[in-house]
Amino acid sequence: MNRKGRPECLLSRVEKFWQDHHSWLESQYPGITLNRIKQELESCSVGHKISPEHFWDINYGLWDQKKTDSFFNGLKMGRPLQYISGHSYFYQSEFLVNENVLIPRSESERLVEWAIEYIEKQKQDYVSIADVGTGSGCLLLSIARGVNRPLDLTGIDISKEALKVAELNCHRLQYTIHPESKFKFEQRDRLKNNQKQFDLIVSNPPYIKKGHDIQEVHHQVKLHEPEIALFLKDDDYDQWFSKFFDQITQFLKVGGLFLMEGHEHHLQHLADMARSKGWLEVEVVKDYTERDRYLKWEKKSDG
């Protein structure tokens, strides 16, 4: 009830929450607005069969209290909005997300763009693609949605729980993908025990040094996103990527393309490591903020 004894509508509840907590919310969620909170709550409530013009006038007590209280409590805890709502937008699609997968970020969309450009130039019946560290599946599924041809797609992750999310997203989006495309999701550490070669390998691996880089990481990321998908121990960093690059050399077909996102402070070093393994054409590419962000390598030969 409000002060006049009338049932509180959902709009009043949200506005009061914003009034009481906006200073703290703005410190936790840079750029947050009341409208953004309303949009996220609407997206959490899509199961309610209510016309948009009446959505905010409904008596708050008639709503699913567990769901709405969970939404507000999540905000007070500083949980990322994407985890509170259970979804995130990436490259023209909505993906289910939870704390078992990274929240998709816009800078990763360039990997999708380059992958689509590469696929459209290929003449074979099926282009084979591996997404190493697939998480929510946002890279793999966005690539599949972006071309009108059959693909042989493999999503790989060390986390069984992450693969469950990727499979859910694949199920939701499968009807927007070429009907002859083939999907497979495999639990493995990078390409360990892999048995086939691929035309295209994409990856957004853990690339943050847990000691050296930790101060640069937003506290929400450190608290809520999966550590295994973010961090490597400083002493293990070079060894981890050296092994990964050896696997790429082995399992990327001649004429194939490798695309990877990485850390701006370490990509030049990793490129030098790759060159020492014979990747003479490896390229470090900047993002739209002019920071080193991506590694690209086209395999010219088996030599």
MIDOSE-1310 file (N, C-alpha, C; in nm, 2 decimals, decimal comma, always signed):
residues 303
mnrk	+0,08/-0,12/+0,00/+0,00/+0,00/+0,00/+0,09/+0,13/+0,00; +0,04/+0,23/-0,07/+0,11/+0,36/-0,06/+0,06/+0,44/+0,06; +0,10/+0,56/+0,08/+0,07/+0,64/+0,20/-0,08/+0,67/+0,21; -0,15/+0,67/+0,10/-0,29/+0,69/+0,10/-0,37/+0,57/+0,12
grpe	-0,31/+0,46/+0,14/-0,38/+0,33/+0,16/-0,42/+0,26/+0,03; -0,38/+0,31/-0,09/-0,41/+0,25/-0,21/-0,31/+0,15/-0,25; -0,35/+0,04/-0,33/-0,26/-0,06/-0,37/-0,14/+0,01/-0,45; -0,02/-0,03/-0,43/+0,09/+0,02/-0,50/+0,10/-0,04/-0,64
clls	+0,11/+0,04/-0,74/+0,13/-0,02/-0,88/+0,28/-0,04/-0,90; +0,31/-0,12/-1,00/+0,45/-0,16/-1,03/+0,53/-0,03/-1,06; +0,47/+0,06/-1,13/+0,55/+0,18/-1,17/+0,59/+0,26/-1,04; +0,50/+0,27/-0,95/+0,53/+0,34/-0,82/+0,64/+0,27/-0,74
rvek	+0,63/+0,13/-0,75/+0,73/+0,05/-0,68/+0,87/+0,08/-0,74; +0,88/+0,08/-0,87/+1,01/+0,10/-0,94/+1,06/+0,24/-0,91; +0,97/+0,34/-0,92/+1,01/+0,48/-0,90/+1,06/+0,50/-0,76; +1,00/+0,44/-0,66/+1,04/+0,45/-0,52/+1,17/+0,38/-0,50
fwqd	+1,19/+0,27/-0,56/+1,32/+0,20/-0,55/+1,43/+0,29/-0,61; +1,41/+0,35/-0,72/+1,51/+0,44/-0,78/+1,54/+0,56/-0,69; +1,43/+0,62/-0,64/+1,45/+0,73/-0,55/+1,53/+0,70/-0,43; +1,51/+0,58/-0,37/+1,58/+0,54/-0,25/+1,72/+0,49/-0,27
hhsw	+1,75/+0,44/-0,39/+1,88/+0,38/-0,42/+1,96/+0,43/-0,53; +1,92/+0,54/-0,60/+1,98/+0,58/-0,72/+2,13/+0,62/-0,71; +2,16/+0,68/-0,60/+2,31/+0,72/-0,58/+2,39/+0,59/-0,58; +2,35/+0,49/-0,51/+2,43/+0,37/-0,50/+2,43/+0,30/-0,63
lesq	+2,31/+0,29/-0,70/+2,30/+0,23/-0,83/+2,39/+0,29/-0,93; +2,40/+0,42/-0,93/+2,48/+0,49/-1,03/+2,63/+0,46/-1,00; +2,67/+0,43/-0,88/+2,80/+0,40/-0,85/+2,84/+0,26/-0,89; +2,74/+0,17/-0,90/+2,76/+0,03/-0,93/+2,74/+0,00/-1,08
ypgi	+2,65/+0,08/-1,14/+2,61/+0,06/-1,28/+2,63/+0,19/-1,36; +2,75/+0,21/-1,41/+2,78/+0,34/-1,48/+2,68/+0,36/-1,59; +2,62/+0,48/-1,59/+2,52/+0,51/-1,70/+2,38/+0,46/-1,67; +2,35/+0,40/-1,56/+2,22/+0,34/-1,53/+2,12/+0,45/-1,52
tlnr	+2,00/+0,43/-1,57/+1,89/+0,52/-1,56/+1,76/+0,45/-1,51; +1,66/+0,53/-1,47/+1,53/+0,47/-1,43/+1,47/+0,39/-1,55; +1,48/+0,45/-1,67/+1,43/+0,39/-1,79/+1,49/+0,25/-1,82; +1,63/+0,24/-1,80/+1,70/+0,12/-1,82/+1,65/+0,01/-1,72
ikqe	+1,63/+0,05/-1,60/+1,57/-0,05/-1,50/+1,43/-0,09/-1,54; +1,35/+0,00/-1,59/+1,22/-0,04/-1,63/+1,22/-0,13/-1,75; +1,31/-0,11/-1,84/+1,33/-0,20/-1,96/+1,37/-0,34/-1,91; +1,46/-0,35/-1,82/+1,51/-0,48/-1,78/+1,40/-0,55/-1,70
lesc	+1,32/-0,48/-1,62/+1,21/-0,54/-1,55/+1,10/-0,59/-1,65; +1,08/-0,51/-1,75/+0,98/-0,56/-1,85/+1,03/-0,69/-1,92; +1,16/-0,69/-1,95/+1,21/-0,81/-2,01/+1,21/-0,93/-1,92; +1,21/-0,91/-1,79/+1,20/-1,02/-1,69/+1,06/-1,07/-1,68
svgh	+0,96/-0,99/-1,73/+0,82/-1,02/-1,71/+0,75/-1,05/-1,84; +0,82/-1,10/-1,94/+0,76/-1,12/-2,07/+0,65/-1,23/-2,06; +0,65/-1,31/-1,96/+0,55/-1,42/-1,95/+0,42/-1,37/-1,91; +0,41/-1,24/-1,86/+0,28/-1,19/-1,82/+0,21/-1,14/-1,95
kisp	+0,08/-1,18/-1,96/+0,00/-1,15/-2,08/-0,07/-1,02/-2,05; +0,01/-0,91/-2,05/-0,04/-0,78/-2,02/+0,00/-0,68/-2,14; -0,10/-0,61/-2,18/-0,07/-0,51/-2,29/+0,03/-0,41/-2,24; +0,12/-0,36/-2,33/+0,22/-0,26/-2,29/+0,16/-0,14/-2,22
ehfw	+0,04/-0,09/-2,26/-0,01/+0,03/-2,21/-0,06/+0,02/-2,07; -0,08/-0,11/-2,02/-0,13/-0,13/-1,89/-0,02/-0,20/-1,80; +0,09/-0,22/-1,85/+0,20/-0,30/-1,78/+0,23/-0,24/-1,65; +0,25/-0,11/-1,65/+0,30/-0,04/-1,52/+0,19/+0,00/-1,43
diny	+0,06/-0,02/-1,47/-0,05/+0,02/-1,38/-0,10/-0,09/-1,30; -0,05/-0,21/-1,32/-0,10/-0,33/-1,25/-0,06/-0,32/-1,10; -0,14/-0,36/-1,01/-0,12/-0,37/-0,87/+0,01/-0,45/-0,84; +0,11/-0,39/-0,77/+0,23/-0,46/-0,75/+0,21/-0,60/-0,68
glwd	+0,11/-0,60/-0,59/+0,08/-0,72/-0,52/+0,03/-0,84/-0,60; -0,01/-0,81/-0,73/-0,06/-0,91/-0,82/+0,05/-0,98/-0,90; +0,17/-0,92/-0,89/+0,28/-0,97/-0,97/+0,35/-1,09/-0,90; +0,43/-1,16/-0,97/+0,51/-1,27/-0,91/+0,61/-1,21/-0,82
qkkt	+0,58/-1,21/-0,69/+0,66/-1,15/-0,59/+0,80/-1,20/-0,59; +0,81/-1,33/-0,60/+0,95/-1,39/-0,60/+1,03/-1,34/-0,71; +0,97/-1,32/-0,83/+1,05/-1,27/-0,94/+1,09/-1,13/-0,93; +0,99/-1,04/-0,89/+1,02/-0,90/-0,88/+1,11/-0,87/-0,76
dsff	+1,09/-0,94/-0,65/+1,18/-0,92/-0,54/+1,32/-0,96/-0,57; +1,33/-1,07/-0,65/+1,47/-1,12/-0,69/+1,53/-1,01/-0,78; +1,45/-0,95/-0,86/+1,51/-0,84/-0,95/+1,56/-0,73/-0,86; +1,48/-0,67/-0,77/+1,53/-0,56/-0,69/+1,64/-0,60/-0,60
nglk	+1,64/-0,72/-0,54/+1,75/-0,76/-0,46/+1,88/-0,78/-0,53; +1,87/-0,83/-0,66/+1,98/-0,84/-0,74/+2,05/-0,70/-0,77; +1,97/-0,60/-0,79/+2,02/-0,47/-0,81/+2,09/-0,42/-0,68; +2,03/-0,44/-0,57/+2,09/-0,40/-0,44/+2,22/-0,47/-0,41
mgrp	+2,24/-0,59/-0,47/+2,36/-0,67/-0,45/+2,47/-0,63/-0,55; +2,43/-0,55/-0,66/+2,52/-0,51/-0,76/+2,54/-0,62/-0,87; +2,45/-0,72/-0,88/+2,46/-0,82/-0,98/+2,45/-0,75/-1,12; +2,53/-0,79/-1,22/+2,51/-0,74/-1,35/+2,37/-0,75/-1,40
lqyi	+2,32/-0,65/-1,47/+2,18/-0,65/-1,52/+2,15/-0,77/-1,60; +2,25/-0,81/-1,68/+2,22/-0,93/-1,77/+2,20/-1,05/-1,70; +2,26/-1,07/-1,58/+2,24/-1,19/-1,50/+2,11/-1,18/-1,43; +2,07/-1,06/-1,39/+1,94/-1,04/-1,32/+1,82/-1,07/-1,42
sghs	+1,83/-1,02/-1,54/+1,73/-1,05/-1,64/+1,74/-1,18/-1,71; +1,86/-1,24/-1,70/+1,88/-1,37/-1,76/+1,91/-1,37/-1,91; +1,93/-1,25/-1,97/+1,96/-1,25/-2,11/+2,05/-1,13/-2,14; +2,12/-1,14/-2,26/+2,20/-1,03/-2,31/+2,19/-1,03/-2,46
yfyq	+2,20/-0,91/-2,51/+2,20/-0,89/-2,66/+2,34/-0,89/-2,72; +2,35/-0,96/-2,83/+2,48/-0,96/-2,90/+2,46/-0,99/-3,05; +2,51/-0,90/-3,13/+2,51/-0,92/-3,28/+2,37/-0,96/-3,33; +2,27/-0,88/-3,29/+2,13/-0,89/-3,34/+2,05/-1,00/-3,28
sefl	+2,10/-1,06/-3,18/+2,03/-1,17/-3,12/+2,03/-1,16/-2,97; +1,93/-1,22/-2,90/+1,92/-1,23/-2,76/+1,97/-1,36/-2,71; +2,06/-1,36/-2,61/+2,12/-1,49/-2,56/+2,08/-1,50/-2,41; +2,05/-1,62/-2,38/+2,04/-1,66/-2,23/+2,17/-1,65/-2,17
vnen	+2,18/-1,60/-2,05/+2,31/-1,59/-1,98/+2,28/-1,62/-1,83; +2,38/-1,67/-1,76/+2,38/-1,68/-1,62/+2,53/-1,67/-1,57; +2,55/-1,69/-1,44/+2,68/-1,68/-1,38/+2,78/-1,78/-1,43; +2,74/-1,88/-1,51/+2,83/-1,98/-1,56/+2,90/-1,94/-1,69
vlip	+2,85/-1,83/-1,75/+2,91/-1,78/-1,88/+2,94/-1,63/-1,87; +3,04/-1,59/-1,95/+3,06/-1,45/-1,96/+2,95/-1,37/-2,02; +2,93/-1,25/-1,98/+2,83/-1,16/-2,05/+2,89/-1,12/-2,18; +2,82/-1,15/-2,30/+2,87/-1,11/-2,43/+2,90/-0,96/-2,43
rses	+3,00/-0,92/-2,50/+3,04/-0,78/-2,51/+3,05/-0,74/-2,66; +3,02/-0,61/-2,68/+3,01/-0,57/-2,82/+3,15/-0,58/-2,90; +3,26/-0,56/-2,83/+3,39/-0,57/-2,90/+3,41/-0,71/-2,96; +3,35/-0,81/-2,91/+3,36/-0,95/-2,96/+3,29/-0,96/-3,10
erlv	+3,20/-0,87/-3,13/+3,12/-0,88/-3,25/+3,21/-0,87/-3,38; +3,33/-0,81/-3,36/+3,42/-0,80/-3,48/+3,47/-0,94/-3,52; +3,48/-1,03/-3,42/+3,52/-1,16/-3,46/+3,41/-1,23/-3,55; +3,29/-1,20/-3,51/+3,18/-1,25/-3,59/+3,18/-1,19/-3,74
ewai	+3,21/-1,06/-3,75/+3,21/-1,00/-3,88/+3,32/-1,06/-3,97; +3,44/-1,08/-3,91/+3,55/-1,14/-3,99/+3,52/-1,28/-4,02; +3,46/-1,35/-3,93/+3,43/-1,49/-3,96/+3,33/-1,50/-4,08; +3,23/-1,42/-4,08/+3,13/-1,42/-4,18/+3,20/-1,39/-4,32
eyie	+3,28/-1,29/-4,32/+3,35/-1,25/-4,44/+3,43/-1,37/-4,49; +3,50/-1,44/-4,41/+3,58/-1,55/-4,45/+3,49/-1,66/-4,50; +3,38/-1,70/-4,43/+3,29/-1,80/-4,48/+3,23/-1,78/-4,61; +3,20/-1,65/-4,64/+3,13/-1,62/-4,77/+3,23/-1,64/-4,89
kqkq	+3,36/-1,64/-4,86/+3,45/-1,66/-4,97/+3,48/-1,81/-4,99; +3,44/-1,90/-4,91/+3,47/-2,04/-4,92/+3,38/-2,11/-5,02; +3,43/-2,21/-5,08/+3,36/-2,28/-5,19/+3,31/-2,42/-5,15; +3,37/-2,48/-5,04/+3,33/-2,61/-5,00/+3,19/-2,62/-4,95
dyvs	+3,13/-2,74/-4,95/+2,99/-2,75/-4,91/+2,96/-2,71/-4,77; +3,05/-2,76/-4,68/+3,04/-2,73/-4,54/+3,17/-2,66/-4,49; +3,16/-2,55/-4,44/+3,27/-2,48/-4,37/+3,26/-2,53/-4,22; +3,37/-2,58/-4,17/+3,38/-2,63/-4,04/+3,44/-2,53/-3,94
iadv	+3,37/-2,51/-3,83/+3,40/-2,40/-3,74/+3,41/-2,45/-3,60; +3,51/-2,42/-3,52/+3,52/-2,44/-3,38/+3,53/-2,31/-3,30; +3,45/-2,31/-3,20/+3,45/-2,19/-3,11/+3,51/-2,24/-2,97; +3,63/-2,21/-2,94/+3,70/-2,26/-2,82/+3,67/-2,17/-2,71
gtgs	+3,61/-2,22/-2,60/+3,56/-2,14/-2,49/+3,43/-2,07/-2,53; +3,34/-2,15/-2,57/+3,22/-2,10/-2,64/+3,12/-2,03/-2,54; +3,13/-2,06/-2,41/+3,04/-1,99/-2,31/+2,90/-2,00/-2,35; +2,83/-1,89/-2,37/+2,69/-1,88/-2,40/+2,67/-1,93/-2,55
gcll	+2,77/-1,94/-2,62/+2,76/-1,98/-2,77/+2,73/-1,86/-2,85; +2,75/-1,74/-2,80/+2,72/-1,62/-2,88/+2,80/-1,60/-3,00; +2,93/-1,63/-3,00/+3,01/-1,62/-3,12/+2,97/-1,72/-3,22; +2,96/-1,85/-3,19/+2,93/-1,96/-3,28/+2,79/-1,94/-3,34
lsia	+2,69/-1,91/-3,26/+2,56/-1,90/-3,31/+2,54/-1,77/-3,39; +2,60/-1,66/-3,36/+2,59/-1,54/-3,44/+2,66/-1,56/-3,57; +2,77/-1,63/-3,58/+2,83/-1,66/-3,71/+2,73/-1,75/-3,79; +2,67/-1,85/-3,73/+2,58/-1,93/-3,80/+2,46/-1,86/-3,85
rgvn	+2,41/-1,76/-3,78/+2,29/-1,68/-3,82/+2,33/-1,58/-3,93; +2,46/-1,55/-3,94/+2,50/-1,44/-4,03/+2,52/-1,49/-4,17; +2,51/-1,62/-4,20/+2,54/-1,67/-4,33/+2,42/-1,76/-4,38; +2,39/-1,76/-4,50/+2,28/-1,84/-4,55/+2,34/-1,96/-4,63
rpld	+2,41/-2,05/-4,55/+2,47/-2,17/-4,60/+2,49/-2,27/-4,49; +2,50/-2,40/-4,52/+2,52/-2,50/-4,41/+2,66/-2,49/-4,36; +2,67/-2,51/-4,23/+2,80/-2,51/-4,16/+2,81/-2,63/-4,07; +2,93/-2,67/-4,04/+2,96/-2,77/-3,94/+3,02/-2,71/-3,82
ltgi	+2,94/-2,70/-3,71/+2,97/-2,61/-3,60/+3,00/-2,69/-3,47; +3,11/-2,66/-3,41/+3,15/-2,72/-3,28/+3,18/-2,62/-3,18; +3,10/-2,62/-3,07/+3,13/-2,54/-2,95/+3,20/-2,61/-2,84; +3,31/-2,56/-2,80/+3,40/-2,63/-2,70/+3,41/-2,54/-2,58
disk	+3,40/-2,61/-2,46/+3,42/-2,54/-2,34/+3,46/-2,64/-2,23; +3,55/-2,59/-2,14/+3,59/-2,68/-2,03/+3,48/-2,69/-1,92; +3,38/-2,60/-1,92/+3,28/-2,60/-1,82/+3,15/-2,67/-1,87; +3,11/-2,77/-1,80/+2,99/-2,84/-1,84/+2,87/-2,75/-1,82
ealk	+2,87/-2,66/-1,72/+2,75/-2,58/-1,70/+2,74/-2,47/-1,81; +2,86/-2,42/-1,86/+2,86/-2,33/-1,97/+2,80/-2,39/-2,09; +2,83/-2,52/-2,12/+2,78/-2,59/-2,24/+2,63/-2,60/-2,23; +2,57/-2,62/-2,11/+2,43/-2,62/-2,10/+2,36/-2,50/-2,15
vael	+2,43/-2,38/-2,12/+2,37/-2,25/-2,16/+2,38/-2,24/-2,31; +2,50/-2,28/-2,37/+2,52/-2,28/-2,51/+2,41/-2,36/-2,58; +2,39/-2,48/-2,53/+2,29/-2,57/-2,59/+2,15/-2,51/-2,59; +2,12/-2,45/-2,48/+1,99/-2,38/-2,47/+1,97/-2,27/-2,57
nchr	+2,08/-2,19/-2,59/+2,07/-2,09/-2,69/+2,07/-2,14/-2,83; +2,14/-2,25/-2,85/+2,13/-2,32/-2,98/+1,98/-2,36/-3,01; +1,92/-2,42/-2,91/+1,78/-2,47/-2,93/+1,69/-2,35/-2,96; +1,71/-2,24/-2,89/+1,62/-2,12/-2,91/+1,64/-2,06/-3,05
lqyt	+1,76/-2,07/-3,10/+1,80/-1,99/-3,23/+1,81/-2,09/-3,35; +1,79/-2,21/-3,33/+1,81/-2,31/-3,44/+1,73/-2,28/-3,56; +1,61/-2,23/-3,54/+1,52/-2,21/-3,66/+1,56/-2,08/-3,74; +1,65/-2,00/-3,69/+1,70/-1,89/-3,76/+1,83/-1,92/-3,83
ihpe	+1,88/-2,04/-3,83/+2,00/-2,09/-3,88/+1,97/-2,18/-4,00; +2,06/-2,19/-4,10/+2,04/-2,28/-4,21/+2,00/-2,42/-4,16; +1,90/-2,48/-4,22/+1,85/-2,61/-4,16/+1,94/-2,72/-4,18; +2,04/-2,71/-4,27/+2,13/-2,82/-4,29/+2,26/-2,81/-4,21
skfk	+2,27/-2,70/-4,13/+2,38/-2,68/-4,04/+2,38/-2,79/-3,93; +2,51/-2,83/-3,89/+2,52/-2,94/-3,79/+2,59/-2,88/-3,67; +2,54/-2,91/-3,55/+2,59/-2,86/-3,43/+2,64/-2,97/-3,34; +2,75/-2,94/-3,27/+2,80/-3,03/-3,17/+2,86/-2,95/-3,06
feqr	+2,84/-2,99/-2,93/+2,90/-2,92/-2,82/+2,98/-3,02/-2,74; +3,11/-2,98/-2,71/+3,20/-3,08/-2,65/+3,27/-3,02/-2,53; +3,28/-3,09/-2,42/+3,35/-3,05/-2,30/+3,49/-3,10/-2,31; +3,58/-3,00/-2,32/+3,72/-3,03/-2,33/+3,80/-2,90/-2,30
drlk	+3,93/-2,92/-2,26/+4,02/-2,81/-2,23/+4,09/-2,77/-2,36; +4,04/-2,65/-2,41/+4,09/-2,61/-2,54/+4,06/-2,71/-2,65; +4,17/-2,76/-2,72/+4,15/-2,86/-2,83/+4,22/-2,99/-2,79; +4,23/-3,01/-2,66/+4,29/-3,14/-2,61/+4,20/-3,25/-2,65
nnqk	+4,27/-3,36/-2,70/+4,20/-3,48/-2,75/+4,10/-3,46/-2,86; +4,12/-3,35/-2,93/+4,04/-3,32/-3,05/+4,08/-3,41/-3,16; +3,99/-3,45/-3,25/+4,02/-3,55/-3,35/+4,00/-3,50/-3,50; +3,97/-3,37/-3,51/+3,94/-3,32/-3,65/+4,00/-3,18/-3,67
qfdl	+4,02/-3,15/-3,80/+4,06/-3,01/-3,83/+3,94/-2,93/-3,87; +3,97/-2,80/-3,86/+3,86/-2,70/-3,89/+3,91/-2,59/-3,99; +3,81/-2,54/-4,07/+3,84/-2,43/-4,16/+3,86/-2,30/-4,08; +3,78/-2,29/-3,97/+3,78/-2,16/-3,90/+3,78/-2,19/-3,75
ivsn	+3,87/-2,13/-3,67/+3,87/-2,14/-3,53/+3,86/-2,00/-3,47; +3,76/-1,98/-3,38/+3,74/-1,86/-3,31/+3,75/-1,88/-3,16; +3,80/-1,78/-3,09/+3,81/-1,80/-2,95/+3,82/-1,67/-2,87; +3,74/-1,66/-2,76/+3,76/-1,56/-2,66/+3,80/-1,62/-2,53
ppyi	+3,93/-1,65/-2,52/+3,98/-1,73/-2,41/+4,00/-1,65/-2,29; +4,03/-1,71/-2,17/+4,07/-1,63/-2,06/+4,21/-1,57/-2,09; +4,21/-1,43/-2,08/+4,33/-1,36/-2,12/+4,38/-1,26/-2,02; +4,32/-1,26/-1,90/+4,35/-1,16/-1,80/+4,45/-1,23/-1,70
kkgh	+4,56/-1,17/-1,67/+4,65/-1,22/-1,57/+4,60/-1,19/-1,44; +4,58/-1,29/-1,35/+4,51/-1,28/-1,23/+4,59/-1,18/-1,13; +4,72/-1,17/-1,14/+4,79/-1,08/-1,06/+4,82/-0,95/-1,12; +4,88/-0,95/-1,24/+4,92/-0,83/-1,30/+4,81/-0,74/-1,35
diqe	+4,70/-0,80/-1,39/+4,59/-0,72/-1,45/+4,47/-0,70/-1,36; +4,47/-0,75/-1,24/+4,35/-0,76/-1,16/+4,29/-0,63/-1,13; +4,38/-0,53/-1,11/+4,33/-0,40/-1,06/+4,25/-0,33/-1,17; +4,26/-0,37/-1,30/+4,19/-0,30/-1,41/+4,05/-0,36/-1,43
vhhq	+4,02/-0,47/-1,36/+3,90/-0,54/-1,38/+3,79/-0,48/-1,29; +3,67/-0,45/-1,35/+3,56/-0,39/-1,28/+3,52/-0,49/-1,17; +3,48/-0,44/-1,05/+3,45/-0,52/-0,94/+3,33/-0,61/-0,97; +3,23/-0,57/-1,05/+3,12/-0,65/-1,08/+3,17/-0,78/-1,16
vklh	+3,26/-0,76/-1,25/+3,32/-0,87/-1,32/+3,39/-0,97/-1,23; +3,47/-0,92/-1,14/+3,54/-1,00/-1,05/+3,45/-1,08/-0,96; +3,34/-1,02/-0,92/+3,25/-1,08/-0,82/+3,15/-1,18/-0,88; +3,11/-1,16/-1,01/+3,00/-1,23/-1,06/+3,03/-1,31/-1,19
epei	+3,12/-1,28/-1,27/+3,15/-1,35/-1,39/+3,24/-1,47/-1,36; +3,23/-1,58/-1,44/+3,31/-1,70/-1,41/+3,46/-1,68/-1,42; +3,53/-1,71/-1,31/+3,67/-1,69/-1,30/+3,75/-1,77/-1,41; +3,70/-1,89/-1,43/+3,77/-1,98/-1,52/+3,77/-1,93/-1,67
alfl	+3,67/-1,84/-1,70/+3,66/-1,79/-1,83/+3,74/-1,65/-1,85; +3,78/-1,60/-1,73/+3,85/-1,47/-1,73/+4,00/-1,47/-1,71; +4,04/-1,55/-1,61/+4,17/-1,53/-1,56/+4,26/-1,65/-1,58; +4,39/-1,62/-1,60/+4,50/-1,72/-1,59/+4,60/-1,67/-1,49
kddd	+4,66/-1,77/-1,42/+4,77/-1,73/-1,33/+4,89/-1,67/-1,41; +4,95/-1,57/-1,35/+5,06/-1,50/-1,43/+5,17/-1,60/-1,47; +5,20/-1,69/-1,38/+5,31/-1,79/-1,41/+5,27/-1,89/-1,52; +5,14/-1,91/-1,53/+5,09/-2,01/-1,63/+5,06/-1,95/-1,77
ydqw	+5,06/-1,82/-1,78/+5,01/-1,75/-1,89/+5,07/-1,79/-2,02; +5,21/-1,78/-2,03/+5,28/-1,82/-2,15/+5,26/-1,96/-2,19; +5,27/-2,05/-2,09/+5,26/-2,19/-2,11/+5,12/-2,23/-2,17; +5,02/-2,16/-2,11/+4,88/-2,19/-2,15/+4,86/-2,15/-2,30
fskf	+4,91/-2,03/-2,34/+4,89/-1,99/-2,48/+4,98/-2,06/-2,57; +5,10/-2,10/-2,53/+5,19/-2,18/-2,61/+5,13/-2,31/-2,65; +5,07/-2,38/-2,55/+5,00/-2,50/-2,58/+4,88/-2,48/-2,67; +4,80/-2,38/-2,65/+4,69/-2,34/-2,73/+4,73/-2,32/-2,87
fdqi	+4,83/-2,24/-2,89/+4,88/-2,21/-3,03/+4,93/-2,34/-3,10; +4,99/-2,43/-3,02/+5,04/-2,56/-3,08/+4,91/-2,63/-3,13; +4,81/-2,63/-3,05/+4,68/-2,70/-3,09/+4,62/-2,63/-3,22; +4,62/-2,50/-3,22/+4,57/-2,43/-3,34/+4,65/-2,47/-3,46
tqfl	+4,78/-2,48/-3,45/+4,87/-2,52/-3,56/+4,83/-2,66/-3,61; +4,80/-2,74/-3,52/+4,77/-2,88/-3,56/+4,63/-2,90/-3,62; +4,53/-2,82/-3,56/+4,39/-2,85/-3,60/+4,33/-2,75/-3,69; +4,40/-2,65/-3,74/+4,35/-2,55/-3,84/+4,40/-2,60/-3,97
kvgg	+4,30/-2,61/-4,07/+4,34/-2,66/-4,20/+4,42/-2,55/-4,27; +4,50/-2,60/-4,37/+4,57/-2,50/-4,46/+4,47/-2,42/-4,53; +4,49/-2,29/-4,53/+4,39/-2,20/-4,58/+4,29/-2,15/-4,48; +4,29/-2,21/-4,36/+4,20/-2,18/-4,26/+4,24/-2,05/-4,18
lflm	+4,14/-2,00/-4,10/+4,16/-1,87/-4,03/+4,14/-1,89/-3,88; +4,23/-1,83/-3,81/+4,22/-1,83/-3,66/+4,19/-1,69/-3,61; +4,09/-1,67/-3,53/+4,05/-1,54/-3,48/+4,04/-1,55/-3,33; +4,11/-1,45/-3,26/+4,11/-1,46/-3,11/+4,10/-1,32/-3,05
eghe	+4,02/-1,30/-2,95/+4,02/-1,18/-2,87/+4,13/-1,19/-2,76; +4,19/-1,08/-2,72/+4,29/-1,09/-2,62/+4,31/-0,96/-2,55; +4,41/-0,95/-2,46/+4,43/-0,84/-2,37/+4,53/-0,74/-2,44; +4,49/-0,61/-2,43/+4,57/-0,51/-2,50/+4,72/-0,51/-2,46
hhlq	+4,75/-0,55/-2,33/+4,88/-0,54/-2,28/+4,97/-0,66/-2,32; +4,90/-0,77/-2,37/+4,97/-0,89/-2,39/+4,97/-0,95/-2,53; +4,89/-0,89/-2,62/+4,87/-0,94/-2,75/+5,00/-0,93/-2,84; +5,07/-0,83/-2,82/+5,20/-0,82/-2,90/+5,29/-0,93/-2,86
hlad	+5,30/-0,95/-2,73/+5,39/-1,06/-2,68/+5,34/-1,20/-2,74; +5,21/-1,22/-2,73/+5,15/-1,34/-2,78/+5,17/-1,36/-2,94; +5,17/-1,25/-3,01/+5,20/-1,25/-3,15/+5,34/-1,29/-3,18; +5,43/-1,24/-3,10/+5,57/-1,28/-3,11/+5,59/-1,43/-3,08
mars	+5,52/-1,48/-2,98/+5,52/-1,62/-2,95/+5,47/-1,70/-3,07; +5,36/-1,65/-3,13/+5,30/-1,72/-3,25/+5,40/-1,72/-3,36; +5,47/-1,61/-3,38/+5,57/-1,61/-3,49/+5,68/-1,71/-3,47; +5,72/-1,72/-3,35/+5,82/-1,82/-3,32/+5,78/-1,96/-3,35
kgwl	+5,65/-1,99/-3,36/+5,60/-2,12/-3,40/+5,57/-2,13/-3,55; +5,61/-2,03/-3,63/+5,59/-2,03/-3,77/+5,47/-1,95/-3,82; +5,40/-1,88/-3,74/+5,28/-1,80/-3,78/+5,33/-1,67/-3,84; +5,40/-1,67/-3,95/+5,46/-1,55/-4,00/+5,37/-1,44/-4,03
evev	+5,24/-1,48/-4,07/+5,15/-1,37/-4,11/+5,05/-1,33/-4,00; +5,08/-1,37/-3,88/+4,99/-1,33/-3,77/+4,98/-1,18/-3,75; +4,86/-1,14/-3,72/+4,83/-0,99/-3,72/+4,76/-0,95/-3,59; +4,81/-0,85/-3,53/+4,74/-0,79/-3,41/+4,65/-0,67/-3,46
vkdy	+4,52/-0,67/-3,43/+4,43/-0,57/-3,48/+4,37/-0,50/-3,36; +4,36/-0,37/-3,38/+4,30/-0,28/-3,28/+4,15/-0,28/-3,28; +4,09/-0,25/-3,17/+3,94/-0,23/-3,17/+3,91/-0,09/-3,20; +3,78/-0,05/-3,18/+3,74/+0,08/-3,22/+3,79/+0,19/-3,13
terd	+3,85/+0,15/-3,02/+3,91/+0,25/-2,93/+4,06/+0,26/-2,95; +4,11/+0,20/-3,05/+4,25/+0,20/-3,09/+4,34/+0,12/-2,99; +4,28/+0,02/-2,92/+4,35/-0,06/-2,84/+4,38/-0,20/-2,90; +4,49/-0,26/-2,88/+4,52/-0,39/-2,93/+4,41/-0,49/-2,87
rylk	+4,34/-0,56/-2,96/+4,23/-0,64/-2,91/+4,22/-0,78/-2,97; +4,27/-0,80/-3,10/+4,24/-0,92/-3,17/+4,37/-0,98/-3,23; +4,37/-1,11/-3,24/+4,48/-1,18/-3,31/+4,42/-1,25/-3,43; +4,48/-1,23/-3,55/+4,43/-1,30/-3,67/+4,54/-1,37/-3,74
wekk	+4,51/-1,49/-3,78/+4,62/-1,57/-3,85/+4,55/-1,66/-3,95; +4,60/-1,65/-4,08/+4,55/-1,73/-4,18/+4,67/-1,83/-4,21; +4,64/-1,96/-4,20/+4,74/-2,06/-4,22/+4,77/-2,09/-4,37; +4,88/-2,05/-4,41/+4,92/-2,06/-4,55/+4,97/-2,20/-4,59
sdg	+5,03/-2,27/-4,50/+5,09/-2,41/-4,53/+5,11/-2,49/-4,40; +5,14/-2,61/-4,42/+5,17/-2,70/-4,30/+5,31/-2,69/-4,26; +5,39/-2,61/-4,33/+5,53/-2,60/-4,30/+5,56/-2,51/-4,18
